[in-house]
Amino acid sequence: IDSFSPHRAVRLLSELVRESAAFAAASAHHADNPHRRSEHHTNIALELAAARALALAARPVMPQFAERLWADLGQPAPIDHAEWERLPSLLVPGEPLHLSALGYFSPSLPQDKVLAA
């Protein structure tokens, strides 16, 4: 805990957001291609897993943001009960998302919808 740096933590969170946005931009072309529907769904699942990881990682430095993002991602238990994961978990298909009014993500993601299987 003595080596914890809020500045470094925020810098790494920003990098996670930048890399996630770059991934979304690079894979956006799958959204309009019916032959790439599976890839598009995988891309969305990975972007949402990154958002879930962001909520967990942001909790120590931005607790209100983290709690709101966690709930908006449809996570059943409060973020206070969540534990850090070695690998980010995917969201459960069929869970409702509540992301539209908050402007978290690009318009290509399904907002205020149920995550398809």
C-alpha positions in Angstrom: 0.0 0.0 0.0 3.0 2.3 0.6 3.8 2.2 -3.1 0.2 3.0 -4.3 0.1 6.1 -6.5 -3.3 7.6 -7.3 -1.7 9.4 -10.3 -0.3 6.2 -11.7 -3.6 4.4 -11.1 -5.5 7.0 -13.0 -3.0 7.0 -15.8 -3.4 3.2 -16.2 -7.2 3.5 -16.1 -6.9 6.1 -18.9 -4.8 3.7 -20.9 -7.4 1.0 -20.5 -10.0 3.3 -21.8 -7.8 4.4 -24.7 -7.0 0.8 -25.7 -10.7 -0.2 -25.4 -11.7 2.7 -27.6 -9.0 1.8 -30.2 -10.2 -1.8 -30.2 -13.8 -0.7 -30.7 -12.8 1.6 -33.6 -10.7 -1.1 -35.2 -13.5 -3.7 -35.0 -16.5 -1.4 -35.8 -16.6 -2.6 -39.4 -18.0 -5.9 -38.2 -21.2 -4.3 -37.0 -22.5 -3.7 -40.6 -21.4 -7.0 -42.0 -23.9 -9.8 -41.6 -21.2 -12.4 -42.3 -19.2 -11.1 -39.3 -22.1 -11.1 -36.8 -20.3 -13.6 -34.5 -17.2 -11.4 -34.5 -19.3 -8.4 -33.7 -20.9 -10.1 -30.8 -17.5 -11.2 -29.5 -16.1 -7.6 -29.9 -19.0 -6.3 -27.8 -18.5 -8.9 -25.2 -14.8 -8.0 -24.9 -15.6 -4.3 -24.7 -18.0 -4.9 -21.9 -15.5 -7.1 -20.1 -13.1 -4.2 -20.3 -15.7 -1.9 -18.9 -16.3 -4.4 -16.0 -12.5 -4.5 -15.4 -12.5 -0.7 -15.5 -15.1 -0.5 -12.8 -13.1 -2.9 -10.6 -9.9 -1.1 -11.2 -11.3 2.4 -10.7 -12.9 1.6 -7.3 -10.0 2.8 -5.2 -9.6 6.2 -6.9 -13.1 6.8 -8.3 -15.5 4.9 -6.0 -18.7 6.7 -7.1 -17.9 6.2 -10.8 -17.0 2.6 -10.3 -20.1 1.9 -8.3 -22.3 3.5 -11.0 -20.6 1.7 -13.9 -20.8 -1.6 -12.1 -24.5 -1.2 -11.5 -25.1 0.1 -15.1 -23.4 -3.1 -16.4 -26.1 -5.1 -14.6 -23.9 -6.7 -12.0 -26.1 -8.3 -9.4 -24.1 -7.6 -6.2 -22.7 -4.3 -5.2 -19.1 -3.6 -6.3 -18.1 -3.7 -2.6 -18.7 -7.5 -2.7 -16.7 -8.0 -5.9 -13.1 -9.2 -5.9 -10.3 -8.5 -8.3 -10.0 -11.1 -11.1 -6.9 -12.4 -12.8 -8.8 -12.4 -16.1 -11.7 -10.1 -16.7 -15.1 -11.9 -16.7 -17.5 -11.6 -19.5 -21.0 -10.3 -18.7 -23.7 -12.8 -18.4 -25.8 -13.0 -21.6 -29.4 -11.9 -21.0 -28.5 -9.3 -18.3 -29.9 -5.9 -19.0 -27.5 -3.0 -19.6 -28.2 0.6 -18.5 -25.7 2.6 -20.4 -27.5 5.0 -22.8 -27.9 8.2 -20.8 -24.4 8.1 -19.4 -22.3 8.3 -22.6 -19.8 5.7 -21.5 -19.4 4.0 -24.8 -19.5 4.4 -28.5 -22.9 4.3 -30.2 -22.1 0.9 -31.7 -22.7 -0.9 -28.4 -26.1 -2.1 -27.5 -27.3 0.4 -24.9 -30.3 -0.2 -22.6 -30.7 -3.6 -24.2 -30.3 -7.1 -23.1 -26.9 -8.6 -23.9 -27.5 -11.3 -26.5 -26.2 -14.8 -26.0 
